[in-house]
């Protein structure tokens, strides 16, 4: 395939009628986007699963009759474009993101790039195949029950399913709105690390969005503990080769410094069963069920049957299941209080396209065995390749950890694949603590500047009781100013972030007047670098010290 993005896209456009692509950006529009790109991802090309809005293309969710023209990008698409990446087109999926097989699409069946007789996996089939075949540099998928992980592993690439809510799902067709995640797919962990800070943007217009903060604590870099199911609880459906690949992968983790701990996997399996055997199928009906009532003849019959099956569930069943899920989450929390990671196969076995067509529901369900529980239990996961079956299809692991431990998972995935850790994490030399008090707090307009520089949250605390806080006049976005005083001060809410020395230098170089970076005393008496302001602007500012912090003032 030609090397330049424009040449690669021209080849892709000429072959766009294949099952991988539902729609492709015109060469003229693609060239304009490439020419305008100036950010750190300039020159990168990505694919977007066609249940995620990306202008100027329509969205179909894998169903031609459902097609609509969006008015704006999904926020993750917009953020990646703002960083310089260019959208190549929209990829095929199991219709309405319902399936893990990659065969439930009227646009054609995506075949596995490693063995075309086998399924590619779904529902993000086209995105994974586009990356694995080298048509694009990376891709966006979605994941409710494993759809962003299964196709990655079967095609030999890496899939990152983030903590729920840290990648906005606004302007995307929902499967289960409370569980859906936008996912990132790439050939290496290093690429995922580069993409993640741009994609993790808090979206105040998305009620499911959550501000990003990392709880990376070195667990993926040195010695670690990892949980596995008890031997009698492992299910491979008679696939002894998969069982051997999983055992070998666990041995490799042990060689990297891991301590394997067997746990009772039954609560995780029970949570997984809730997704399709419990009332969460009603949430799929809430997403597109009414449309399918009128258009079921125009939809995939298996997909339609699954979604319409949620129509008549009793509300009481939903509440009973919600309580049970809360109990299972408590058990999950107790497990992760004792271990760093949970490690399970991504899939227990794999099937040919012919086998899935002959038995579409049961075999699809098997693929979710070690996937369905992750979003229900509010966990993060990285699917990492871990060998291949003798027929060539990729086998892999789900590395799973609590919410916001995403970076520790990426650290472990990199080590497993033999990739170097990023310099800023491999060397602890030169970190700088920076206290922020206003527009850089999580959820505030400028927080993304810290995210893009790889800053990690160290603590939420207050200053010493020696400061006053002011709402400054004529700043965009609105900002507060912090002043140290000899009398009349109080403790002010702050967040403290860790940045590499290089990132701190880049950050401070961009701090505009009247803001300054000075030395700031914390409540425990330690000193860090932090935001202050030039004294001359305080004469026109409003004293808001009594609120105790910028957030409290904004919510007054």
C-alpha positions in Angstrom: 0.0 0.0 0.0 1.4 3.5 -0.8 2.9 5.3 2.1 1.5 8.9 1.9 -1.9 9.4 3.6 -3.4 10.8 0.3 -2.2 7.8 -1.7 -3.4 5.4 1.0 -6.8 7.1 0.9 -7.0 7.0 -2.9 -6.5 3.2 -2.8 -9.1 2.9 -0.1 -11.6 5.0 -1.9 -11.2 3.0 -5.1 -12.0 -0.2 -3.2 -14.6 1.3 -0.9 -17.4 -1.1 -2.0 -15.9 -3.9 0.1 -17.5 -5.1 3.4 -15.1 -3.2 5.6 -16.4 0.3 4.6 -19.9 1.6 4.6 -18.9 5.1 3.4 -15.6 6.8 2.6 -14.7 10.5 2.6 -14.2 11.9 -0.9 -10.6 12.4 -2.0 -11.2 16.1 -2.3 -12.6 16.4 1.3 -9.9 14.2 2.6 -7.2 16.3 0.9 -8.6 19.5 2.4 -8.6 17.9 5.9 -5.0 16.8 5.5 -3.9 20.2 4.3 -5.5 22.0 7.3 -4.1 19.6 9.9 -1.5 21.2 12.2 -1.7 19.3 15.5 0.5 16.5 17.0 -1.5 13.8 15.1 -1.2 15.5 11.7 -0.8 12.9 9.0 -2.6 10.2 10.9 -5.6 8.6 9.3 -8.4 7.0 11.3 -11.7 5.0 10.7 -14.9 5.6 12.6 -17.4 2.9 13.3 -20.7 3.8 11.7 -22.7 4.2 14.8 -20.5 7.3 15.7 -21.2 10.6 14.0 -18.4 12.0 11.8 -19.0 14.7 9.3 -19.6 15.0 6.4 -20.7 11.3 6.3 -24.1 10.0 7.2 -24.6 7.5 10.1 -26.4 4.2 9.5 -25.6 2.0 12.6 -25.3 -0.8 10.0 -28.9 -0.4 8.8 -29.5 1.5 5.5 -33.1 2.3 6.4 -31.9 4.0 9.7 -29.5 6.3 7.8 -29.4 10.0 9.0 -27.2 13.0 8.4 -25.6 14.3 11.6 -25.1 18.0 12.2 -21.8 17.7 14.2 -19.1 15.2 15.1 -19.0 13.0 18.1 -16.8 14.8 20.6 -14.0 12.2 20.4 -14.0 12.4 16.6 -13.8 16.2 17.0 -11.0 16.1 19.5 -8.9 13.8 17.4 -9.5 16.0 14.3 -8.5 19.0 16.3 -5.2 17.2 17.1 -4.6 16.8 13.4 -5.9 13.3 12.5 -8.0 12.9 9.4 -11.2 10.7 9.1 -11.0 8.2 6.2 -14.5 6.9 6.4 -17.2 5.0 8.3 -16.8 1.2 8.9 -19.2 -1.6 9.0 -20.5 -3.2 12.2 -22.9 -5.8 13.6 -26.1 -3.9 13.1 -27.0 -1.5 15.9 -23.8 -2.7 17.6 -25.7 -5.9 18.6 -23.3 -8.8 18.2 -19.7 -10.0 18.7 -19.3 -11.8 15.4 -19.0 -9.3 12.5 -21.5 -11.2 10.3 -24.7 -9.3 11.1 -24.5 -6.6 8.5 -26.3 -6.0 5.2 -23.1 -4.3 3.9 -21.4 -7.7 3.9 -19.4 -9.9 6.2 -16.0 -8.7 7.4 -13.5 -11.6 7.2 -10.7 -12.1 9.5 -7.4 -10.7 8.2 -5.4 -13.6 9.5 -7.7 -16.3 8.1 -10.6 -15.3 5.9 -12.6 -18.5 6.7 -13.0 -17.2 10.3 -15.1 -14.4 11.8 -13.5 -11.0 12.3 -15.4 -10.5 15.5 -17.8 -7.6 16.2 -19.6 -5.4 16.6 -16.7 -3.1 15.7 -15.6 -5.4 12.9 -14.8 -2.9 10.1 -12.8 -0.7 12.4 -10.6 -3.6 13.6 -10.1 -5.0 10.1 -9.2 -1.5 8.7 -6.4 -1.1 11.4 -5.2 -4.7 11.1 -4.9 -4.6 7.3 -3.1 -1.3 7.4 -5.8 0.8 5.7 -5.7 3.3 8.6 -3.4 4.1 11.5 -6.1 3.7 14.2 -9.8 3.5 14.6 -12.8 4.2 16.8 -15.1 1.5 17.9 -17.7 1.1 20.6 -17.9 -1.4 23.4 -21.0 -2.4 25.5 -20.2 -6.1 25.9 -16.8 -6.6 24.3 -17.4 -5.1 20.9 -14.3 -3.0 21.1 -12.1 -5.8 22.2 -13.1 -9.1 20.5 -12.5 -7.9 16.9 -9.1 -6.4 17.9 -7.8 -9.7 19.3 -9.1 -11.9 16.6 -7.3 -9.7 14.1 -4.1 -9.3 16.1 -4.2 -5.7 17.3 -4.7 -3.9 20.6 -8.0 -2.6 21.9 -8.4 -0.1 24.7 -11.8 0.0 26.4 -11.6 3.0 28.7 -13.3 3.7 32.0 -17.0 4.4 31.2 -17.7 8.1 30.5 -14.1 9.4 29.9 -14.7 9.2 26.1 -17.9 11.0 25.3 -20.7 8.9 23.7 -22.7 11.9 22.6 -23.6 12.0 18.9 -23.4 8.2 18.7 -26.3 5.7 18.3 -26.6 3.9 21.6 -26.8 0.2 22.3 -27.1 0.4 26.1 -26.7 4.1 26.9 -25.6 3.5 30.5 -22.9 1.0 29.5 -21.6 2.2 26.1 -18.0 3.2 25.7 -16.1 4.7 22.7 -13.0 2.5 22.2 -9.6 3.1 20.6 -7.9 0.5 18.3 -4.3 0.5 17.2 -1.4 -1.8 16.3 0.7 -0.9 19.3 0.2 0.3 22.9 2.4 3.3 22.2 -0.1 4.5 19.6 -2.9 4.1 22.1 -1.0 6.2 24.6 -0.5 8.9 22.1 -4.2 9.0 21.3 -5.7 8.7 24.7 -5.0 12.2 26.1 -6.7 13.8 23.1 -9.7 11.5 23.4 -10.2 11.8 27.1 -12.1 15.1 27.2 -14.9 15.9 29.6 -18.1 16.7 27.8 -20.5 18.8 29.8 -23.3 18.1 27.3 -23.0 14.3 27.8 -24.8 13.2 31.0 -22.7 10.1 31.0 -19.4 11.9 30.8 -16.9 11.8 33.6 -13.8 14.0 34.1 -10.6 12.0 33.5 -8.2 11.4 36.4 -5.5 8.7 36.4 -5.0 6.4 39.4 -1.8 5.0 37.8 0.4 4.1 40.8 3.1 1.9 39.2 1.1 -1.3 39.4 1.8 -2.0 35.7 5.5 -1.2 35.9 7.0 -3.4 38.6 5.8 -6.4 40.6 2.1 -6.9 40.5 -0.7 -9.4 41.4 -3.2 -10.7 39.0 -6.4 -12.7 39.6 -7.5 -15.6 37.4 -10.6 -17.8 37.7 -10.3 -21.1 39.5 -9.4 -23.9 37.0 -12.9 -25.5 37.3 -14.5 -22.1 36.5 -12.5 -21.6 33.3 -14.7 -22.2 30.2 -13.3 -22.8 26.8 -16.2 -24.9 25.3 -13.9 -27.8 24.5 -11.2 -25.7 22.9 -8.0 -27.2 24.4 -5.8 -25.0 22.2 -7.3 -21.8 23.7 -6.8 -23.2 27.2 -3.1 -23.8 26.4 -2.7 -20.3 25.0 -4.3 -18.8 28.1 -2.0 -20.8 30.4 1.1 -19.8 28.5 0.0 -16.1 28.6 -0.4 -16.3 32.4 3.0 -17.9 32.7 4.4 -14.9 30.7 2.8 -12.5 33.1 4.4 -14.4 36.0 7.8 -14.0 34.3 7.2 -10.3 34.1 6.9 -10.1 37.9 3.3 -11.0 38.4 1.9 -13.2 41.2 -1.1 -15.2 40.1 -4.0 -15.5 42.5 -7.0 -17.8 41.9 -10.3 -16.2 42.8 -14.0 -17.2 42.8 -15.0 -16.0 39.3 -18.7 -16.8 39.9 -19.7 -13.1 40.7 -18.1 -11.9 37.5 -19.8 -14.6 35.4 -23.1 -13.7 37.1 -22.6 -10.1 36.2 -21.8 -11.1 32.6 -25.1 -13.1 32.3 -27.1 -10.1 33.4 -26.5 -8.3 30.2 -28.5 -10.5 27.9 -30.3 -12.9 30.3 -31.3 -10.0 32.5 -33.3 -6.8 32.0 -30.5 -4.7 30.3 -31.8 -5.9 27.0 -34.6 -3.5 27.8 -32.1 -0.7 27.5 -31.3 -1.8 23.9 -35.0 -1.6 23.2 -35.1 1.9 24.7 -32.4 2.9 22.2 -33.9 1.7 18.9 -36.7 -0.6 19.7 -39.5 1.7 18.7 -37.9 2.3 15.3 -37.5 -1.5 14.9 -41.2 -2.0 15.7 -42.0 -0.2 12.5 -39.0 -1.3 10.4 -38.2 -4.8 11.6 -38.5 -6.1 8.0 -35.6 -3.8 7.0 -33.3 -5.0 9.9 -31.2 -8.1 10.4 -33.6 -10.7 11.8 -31.2 -11.9 14.6 -30.6 -8.3 15.7 -34.3 -7.4 15.5 -35.3 -10.5 17.6 -32.7 -9.7 20.3 -33.6 -6.0 20.7 -37.4 -6.5 20.4 -37.1 -9.2 23.1 -36.6 -6.3 25.6 -40.0 -4.8 24.9 -42.1 -6.5 27.5 -39.8 -6.8 30.5 -41.3 -5.8 33.8 -40.0 -2.6 35.5 -39.7 -4.6 38.7 -37.2 -7.0 37.0 -35.0 -4.0 36.2 -34.9 -2.9 39.9 -34.3 -6.4 41.2 -31.3 -6.7 38.8 -30.0 -3.2 39.7 -29.8 -4.2 43.3 -28.1 -7.5 42.5 -25.6 -5.7 40.3 -24.8 -3.3 43.2 -24.1 -6.4 45.3 -21.8 -7.8 42.6 -20.0 -4.5 42.2 -19.3 -4.6 46.0 -17.8 -8.1 45.5 -15.7 -6.9 42.6 -14.4 -4.0 44.7 -13.4 -6.5 47.3 -11.5 -8.6 44.8 -9.6 -5.5 43.4 -8.7 -4.5 47.0 -6.6 -7.7 47.1 -5.2 -7.8 43.5 -4.0 -5.3 40.9 -5.5 -6.8 37.8 -8.0 -9.5 36.6 -6.7 -11.5 33.6 -9.1 -13.6 31.5 -9.2 -14.7 27.9 -10.7 -12.2 25.5 -12.7 -15.0 23.9 -12.9 -18.7 25.0 -12.9 -20.0 21.4 -13.3 -18.8 17.8 -15.5 -19.9 15.0 -15.6 -20.0 11.2 -18.1 -17.8 9.4 -20.0 -20.9 8.3 -20.3 -22.1 11.9 -21.7 -18.8 13.1 -24.2 -18.6 10.3 -25.4 -22.0 11.3 -25.7 -21.2 15.0 -25.8 -17.4 15.2 -27.0 -16.8 18.8 -25.3 -19.4 20.8 -21.8 -18.9 19.3 -22.2 -15.2 19.6 -23.0 -15.5 23.3 -19.9 -17.7 23.9 -17.7 -14.8 22.7 -19.1 -12.6 25.5 -18.1 -15.0 28.2 -15.2 -12.9 29.5 -16.4 -9.5 28.2 -19.9 -8.8 29.3 -19.2 -8.0 32.9 -16.6 -5.3 32.4 -18.9 -2.3 31.8 -21.6 -3.5 34.2 -19.0 -3.5 37.0 -17.5 -0.2 35.9 -14.1 -1.5 35.1 -11.5 -0.6 32.4 -9.9 -3.1 30.1 -7.2 -3.5 27.5 -7.3 -6.4 25.1 -3.8 -7.5 24.3 -2.7 -10.1 21.7 -1.3 -13.3 23.3 -0.5 -15.7 20.5 -2.5 -17.4 17.7 -4.5 -20.5 17.2 -2.9 -23.0 14.8 -5.3 -21.8 12.1 -3.8 -18.3 12.4 -6.5 -16.4 14.1 -5.4 -14.2 17.0 -5.8 -15.1 20.6 -5.6 -12.6 23.4 -6.2 -11.5 27.0 -8.5 -9.0 28.7 -6.4 -7.1 31.2 -9.0 -5.7 33.6 -8.7 -3.1 36.4 -10.9 -0.7 38.4 -12.2 2.5 36.8 -9.5 5.1 36.1 -6.7 2.6 36.3 -6.5 2.7 32.5 -2.9 3.9 32.4 -1.7 1.1 34.6 -3.4 -1.3 32.2 -1.6 0.2 29.3 1.7 0.0 31.2 1.1 -3.8 31.7 0.0 -4.3 28.1 3.2 -2.6 26.9 5.4 -4.8 29.0 3.5 -7.9 27.9 4.1 -7.0 24.3 7.7 -6.1 24.8 7.1 -2.4 24.2 9.1 0.2 26.2 7.3 2.2 28.8 7.1 5.9 27.9 10.1 7.9 29.1 8.1 10.0 31.5 6.9 6.9 33.3 10.1 4.8 32.9 12.1 7.4 34.7 10.9 9.1 37.9 13.5 11.8 37.6 12.3 15.4 37.5 8.5 15.3 38.2 6.9 18.6 39.2 3.8 19.1 41.3 1.5 21.8 40.1 -1.5 23.1 42.0 -4.5 24.4 40.0 -7.3 26.5 41.4 -9.7 27.4 38.6 -10.1 26.9 34.9 -7.7 23.9 34.9 -9.6 21.9 37.5 -11.3 18.7 36.3 -14.4 19.5 34.4 -13.4 23.1 33.7 -12.6 24.5 30.3 -8.8 24.4 30.3 -8.4 21.0 32.0 -7.6 19.4 28.7 -4.3 21.3 28.5 -3.1 19.2 31.5 -4.5 16.0 30.0 -2.7 16.5 26.7 0.6 17.0 28.6 0.2 13.7 30.4 -0.5 15.2 33.8 -1.8 12.8 36.5 -3.8 13.8 39.5 -1.8 13.6 42.7 -4.3 14.8 45.2 -7.4 17.0 45.9 -6.7 19.2 48.8 -6.7 22.8 49.9 -4.1 25.5 50.4 -2.9 26.6 53.8 -5.3 29.0 55.5 -3.4 32.0 54.1 -5.0 32.8 50.8 -7.7 34.9 49.2 -9.5 34.0 46.0 -10.8 36.5 43.5 -13.0 36.3 40.4 -11.0 38.2 37.8 -12.6 40.6 35.3 -12.4 40.3 31.6 -10.8 36.9 31.2 -11.8 34.2 28.7 -12.6 31.7 29.9 -13.5 33.1 33.4 -10.6 32.6 35.8 -9.9 33.1 39.5 -6.9 34.8 41.0 -5.1 33.5 44.1 -3.3 35.8 46.5 -1.3 35.0 49.6 -2.1 37.3 52.5 -0.8 37.9 56.0 -4.2 38.3 57.6 -7.8 37.3 56.6 -6.9 34.3 54.5 -8.5 30.9 54.4 -8.0 27.4 52.8 -8.9 27.3 49.1 -9.9 24.1 47.2 -7.2 23.0 44.8 -6.0 20.0 42.7 -2.4 19.0 42.5 -1.0 17.3 39.4 2.3 15.7 38.5 4.0 16.7 35.3 7.3 15.7 33.9 9.9 18.5 33.9 9.5 18.9 30.1 5.7 19.0 30.3 5.9 21.6 33.1 8.2 23.8 31.1 5.8 23.6 28.1 2.8 24.3 30.3 4.3 27.4 32.0 5.5 28.8 28.8 1.9 29.1 27.7 0.5 30.7 30.8 -0.9 34.1 29.8 -1.0 37.3 31.8 -2.2 38.2 34.3 -1.7 34.6 35.5 1.6 33.5 37.0 3.1 30.3 38.4 4.5 30.8 41.9 5.1 28.8 45.1 2.0 27.7 46.9 1.7 26.3 50.4 -0.6 23.3 50.9 -2.8 22.4 53.9 -0.1 19.9 55.1 2.6 22.6 55.1 4.3 21.3 51.9 5.1 23.7 49.0 4.4 23.2 45.3 4.3 25.3 42.2 0.8 26.7 41.7 -1.3 29.3 40.0 -1.2 32.9 41.3 -2.0 36.2 39.6 -0.4 39.6 39.1 -1.5 41.9 42.0 -2.5 44.8 39.7 -5.6 43.0 38.5 -7.1 42.5 41.9 -8.4 46.1 42.2 -11.0 45.3 39.6 -11.7 41.7 40.8 -14.4 40.3 43.1 -13.4 38.8 46.4 -14.9 35.3 46.4 -12.8 33.9 49.3 -15.9 33.1 51.4 -16.9 30.4 48.9 -13.7 28.4 49.6 -13.1 27.5 46.0 -13.8 28.2 42.3 -16.3 25.4 41.9 -18.3 26.5 44.9 -18.4 30.0 43.5 -19.5 28.8 40.0 -22.4 26.8 41.5 -23.5 29.6 43.8 
